[in-house]
Amino acid sequence: MEKKPSEMTARSVARNIVYGFSTWILPIGLSFVATPMIVRGLGEEDYGIYALVIVFVGYSFNFSFGRAVTKYVSEYRSSGDTGKISGLISAACLISLVVGLLSAAIIFLSSDWLAEHAFRISSESRDKTVIALYITSLIVFVLMQNQIFSSILQGIHRFDIYSKVLNFNNFISLAGNLLLAINGFGLVGLFAWNLVVSSISGLIFAVLATRHLPEFKLTLKFGFDDVKIILYYSAGIIGAQVLSNIIILFERSWITRQLGPESLTYYVVPLMLAFYIHGFVSSFIVVIFPLASELRDDRERLLRLYTRATKIVCLFVFFFATSLIAEGDFFLSLWMGPDFAAKSSGFLVIQTVGFSFMSIQLVSWQMTDGLGHSSYNFYLLVLSLLVTIPLMIVFIQDHGAMGVALARMAGLAVVFLSIFYVERWFFSKIQKIFWLRLLSILTIASILSAVVEIVILKNFALTWLTFIFATTAGGVFYGSAVWALNFISDDEKNLIKRMLKIQSNGA
């Protein structure tokens, strides 16, 4: 029997955090192995096209109505209004079906124009790019339907099931991409495989979601109020998503148009590493969104949730960012080769700083969404877009792709600063003492960690063993400094211990 939200314990929350974390750590491990081989298998030009086209799968028309499902399933179960669940989810399914068909049609019909005019793909690569976009239109449709059922599992706090299916999807997808690239199947083969895997995962999500939420029965007997709730709540989220998509699409297409797909490859590989910080935090705090919905009337507990989540997020983000900046050139040399590292390590530093800003802000973002103020995040991204795109246009003239990275970092910094406005909004004041203590302790620990890592890497032969030893030593010094300065309270230490115990036991 599913636990009601009111019965969720600290152990349950910790377990869900660990399950969410697994959806980050497994893909990153697979990507480290697969990415260099896929780049070599496709070639730098085709990998640049792959990175450009794949953005349509994750960002372009993949509108998220699932967030509304997560919020209201969690809210209705918490309040006991379970009779409203079937109508709401059924309305979300119909909306997602209609919008998914429309989105797929737009991508399909515009594929030739995108390849020739928007991306300016060379004539030799244009035909396979168009076919890849055709397949992408189907992937977008499938993913939009998948979102509804995966969101149900998040709304009922079944992150264990959600993480297992997502891990299966990531593993099979990456393994297939690797084998196809090595054996010369090229762009079209990779996209066809992603369509197959997405379809299978979607069916699994649908079966498991309906099984674990007995209150839900698919029906056409839903009211206009259900449609209005989905559209009204999703408007801000989709608006924010569209703006984020515009930035990402412009960024990649602008580099491709101005500098060529090879330059995009050198840009997106370090971007992928920096984005792992964002992905880690997203997986780690996925439980914040439904919990914020349940605590909307208890601001004292909400503040505790916010500060604890922010502390733990910053604890990890500072270490990851420090290690990527201090060791990035060494890592890229080992991973992709010295020539590749020479062309891309500068991007890694700038992108790491930018996505660290965004990662820390994610707690505030999730909380704002969970409390029903998704339109705020939309307006925030309007401001970010107004900063980012003009700077990309200007900076690329003198600084190339590095200028694009600097523009992206500036836009993410704007988003980061919104944290302090949100604190005044929900908690009546900025948490100054909290931030001063947090920043002072983590800065000391980060400097100590960076010094240790750089000293080791500069004084020993550059091997994977040396890199692992340097990172481990840096982590030990970082953790020791944090512990000695009493950054984590006794309650938070116990929570982390329980999380580690749960993870090791596979609970």
C-alpha positions, -999 to 999 in steps of 0.1 A, spaced: 0 0 0 13 35 -9 22 58 19 2 90 22 22 122 23 14 127 59 30 94 67 63 103 50 92 101 74 127 116 73 138 81 63 113 80 34 125 114 22 161 103 25 154 71 5 137 91 -22 167 115 -24 190 85 -29 168 70 -56 168 104 -73 205 105 -70 209 72 -87 192 87 -118 222 110 -120 252 89 -110 245 59 -133 241 80 -165 272 101 -157 293 69 -153 280 55 -186 286 88 -204 322 90 -193 328 57 -210 306 62 -240 311 98 -250 348 96 -263 339 65 -283 307 80 -298 327 112 -308 353 90 -325 326 68 -340 306 96 -355 335 121 -361 336 156 -347 313 171 -374 286 145 -371 288 146 -333 283 184 -335 251 177 -356 240 151 -331 244 175 -302 224 201 -321 196 179 -332 193 160 -299 184 193 -282 150 191 -298 143 159 -279 150 174 -245 141 210 -250 125 221 -283 88 211 -282 89 188 -252 63 208 -232 59 196 -196 23 191 -184 36 165 -160 46 190 -134 9 198 -128 2 161 -124 29 158 -98 17 188 -79 -20 180 -78 -17 143 -73 5 150 -42 -18 178 -31 -51 158 -35 -37 128 -17 -25 150 11 -59 166 15 -79 134 10 -95 147 -23 -86 115 -42 -118 116 -62 -104 145 -82 -73 125 -94 -88 106 -123 -103 137 -140 -71 157 -136 -48 131 -150 -72 122 -178 -74 159 -188 -35 161 -187 -33 130 -210 -57 145 -236 -38 179 -236 -5 161 -239 -17 140 -268 -30 170 -287 0 192 -281 24 162 -288 8 156 -322 10 193 -330 47 195 -319 57 164 -339 40 178 -370 58 212 -367 92 195 -363 85 171 -392 73 197 -416 101 222 -408 130 196 -409 143 207 -444 142 244 -435 159 238 -401 187 218 -417 193 242 -446 185 276 -433 184 276 -394 214 254 -388 232 258 -422 243 222 -423 266 214 -452 250 198 -483 270 166 -476 253 161 -442 220 177 -449 200 146 -459 209 126 -428 202 156 -406 167 159 -420 160 122 -414 173 126 -378 148 154 -374 120 133 -387 128 107 -361 131 134 -335 96 145 -341 84 110 -331 106 110 -300 92 143 -289 56 129 -292 65 98 -272 84 117 -244 54 141 -239 32 111 -232 58 95 -210 59 126 -188 24 122 -175 29 87 -161 64 93 -148 50 124 -130 24 103 -113 51 82 -97 68 113 -84 35 127 -71 29 95 -50 66 96 -38 75 64 -56 109 76 -66 122 40 -63 101 29 -92 107 61 -111 145 59 -107 147 22 -118 128 28 -150 148 60 -158 181 41 -150 170 13 -174 162 39 -201 195 57 -197 216 25 -196 199 9 -226 200 42 -246 237 49 -240 248 13 -245 229 12 -278 243 45 -289 278 33 -282 274 1 -301 257 18 -331 283 45 -333 313 21 -331 297 -1 -358 291 28 -382 253 32 -381 258 70 -378 233 97 -368 201 80 -381 209 48 -363 213 66 -330 181 85 -333 161 54 -343 174 36 -313 165 65 -290 129 63 -303 127 26 -296 140 29 -260 118 59 -253 87 40 -264 95 10 -243 102 31 -212 69 50 -218 49 17 -217 67 6 -185 59 40 -169 22 38 -179 18 2 -165 35 10 -132 19 43 -126 -17 29 -130 -8 0 -108 5 21 -79 -22 47 -81 -54 28 -77 -74 60 -74 -67 67 -111 -88 54 -139 -85 69 -174 -118 85 -183 -133 110 -207 -156 122 -180 -136 152 -168 -146 188 -165 -135 220 -179 -121 229 -144 -96 200 -148 -84 213 -181 -82 248 -167 -61 237 -137 -37 219 -160 -33 248 -184 -33 275 -158 -6 259 -137 14 246 -167 14 280 -185 42 295 -164 62 263 -165 58 259 -203 66 296 -208 98 292 -187 106 261 -207 101 278 -240 124 306 -230 150 282 -218 146 263 -251 151 295 -271 184 302 -253 197 266 -258 186 264 -294 200 298 -302 232 290 -285 238 258 -305 225 270 -338 244 303 -335 277 285 -329 270 261 -358 260 289 -382 290 312 -373 318 287 -365 307 253 -378 296 220 -361 332 211 -351 333 242 -329 300 231 -313 316 197 -304 344 215 -285 317 236 -268 291 210 -258 314 183 -244 327 205 -216 291 219 -213 279 183 -207 304 180 -178 293 213 -163 256 204 -168 262 172 -147 263 195 -117 229 207 -126 217 172 -133 230 160 -99 212 187 -80 180 181 -100 181 144 -91 190 151 -55 162 176 -48 135 161 -69 116 155 -37 114 192 -29 87 199 -55 59 177 -40 70 184 -4 67 222 -10 32 216 -23 23 198 10 40 224 32 24 254 15 6 264 47 34 258 71 61 284 64 82 275 94 87 239 82 91 252 47 120 274 57 137 244 74 132 224 43 146 252 22 177 259 43 186 223 48 182 215 11 203 246 1 231 236 25 233 201 12 232 213 -24 259 239 -19 280 214 0 282 192 -32 281 220 -58 311 238 -43 332 206 -43 322 195 -78 328 230 -92 362 233 -75 373 199 -88 361 206 -124 379 240 -124 411 228 -108 413 194 -126 394 201 -158 423 204 -182 439 172 -167 406 153 -169 399 164 -205 434 154 -216 429 119 -201 393 115 -213 393 131 -248 430 136 -255 454 166 -252 444 182 -285 407 182 -275 415 195 -240 435 224 -255 404 235 -275 378 230 -248 392 233 -213 385 271 -212 349 265 -219 347 241 -190 358 267 -164 332 293 -176 304 267 -180 311 252 -145 307 286 -129 275 293 -148 258 260 -140 269 261 -104 249 294 -101 219 277 -117 223 245 -96 222 264 -63 191 283 -74 173 251 -82 160 247 -46 144 281 -48 130 273 -83 115 239 -71 100 256 -41 84 284 -61 69 259 -85 57 237 -57 39 266 -41 20 273 -73 40 304 -85 53 289 -117 47 322 -136 75 338 -115 101 315 -130 88 324 -164 94 362 -158 128 353 -144 138 336 -176 125 365 -196 151 386 -179 178 360 -184 170 357 -221 172 395 -225 207 394 -210 219 362 -227 210 364 -263 222 399 -270 255 392 -253 259 360 -274 254 380 -306 279 407 -296 306 385 -279 309 359 -306 323 385 -330 355 390 -310 357 360 -287 341 332 -307 325 303 -289 341 316 -257 320 347 -259 289 325 -261 299 307 -229 305 341 -211 271 353 -222 255 321 -210 272 325 -176 259 361 -173 224 349 -179 226 322 -153 241 347 -128 209 368 -132 188 337 -124 210 330 -93 204 364 -78 166 358 -77 172 336 -47 173 366 -24 140 380 -38 123 346 -32 136 346 4 120 380 11 88 369 -7 82 337 13 101 342 45 99 380 49 137 385 49 169 375 32 187 348 52 219 369 55 235 350 84 228 317 68 245 327 35 275 344 51 282 313 72 276 290 43 298 309 18 327 315 43 330 279 53 326 264 18 351 289 3 378 279 28 371 242 22 371 247 -16 404 266 -16 420 238 5 406 211 -18 418 229 -50 454 234 -37 456 197 -28 443 185 -62 466 208 -82 497 200 -62 492 162 -67 484 165 -104 514 187 -111 539 165 -93 529 131 -105 526 115 -139 492 122 -155 473 89 -153 437 79 -143 451 66 -110 467 100 -103 435 118 -112 414 96 -89 439 99 -61 440 137 -64 402 140 -65 398 117 -35 425 136 -15 408 169 -24 375 154 -12 390 143 20 405 177 28 372 194 17 351 172 39 374 175 68 374 213 66 336 213 64 333 189 94 359 207 115 341 241 109 308 225 120 290 233 88 266 204 91 244 203 123 240 170 142 205 165 127 219 169 92 248 146 99 224 119 110 203 125 79 234 121 56 244 90 75 210 75 70 211 84 33 245 67 29 233 36 49 202 34 27 223 37 -4 247 10 7 219 -14 17 201 -7 -16 169 0 4 
